[in-house]
C-alpha cells in the first residue's frame, strides 16, 4: 500500500462510523460493552483511519488525520453512504 493511500474509505458500516466517532471522542469508558469495537478498530486501522497500540487493559486507539477527514465528510452536506455490514452464511439462512 502506498504511503498516504487509504483503502476503502467510503465503505464503512454504521457501526464502524460509530466506533470511529468513539475513538475520536477519546474512547470513553462504558460506551463499548463488547469486543466489537476492537475488531472494528482493526478494520479502521487497515484503512488508515486510526492507530492502535497495546493489548488488554493497555489497549488504546487514536484517530489519524484521514480519520478526522472522514468524520468531517460524514458530517458534511454530502456524506459517504454507509455500506451494509457483512452477513455470515449462518445469519443469512434464518
Protein Blocks (a to p, Z undefined) as FASTA:
>chain_A
ZZhiaghkllccfklmmmmmmmmnopaghkamblmlmmmmmmmmmnopaccedehjlpcc
dddfklmmmmmmmmmmbdcddddddddfklmmZZ
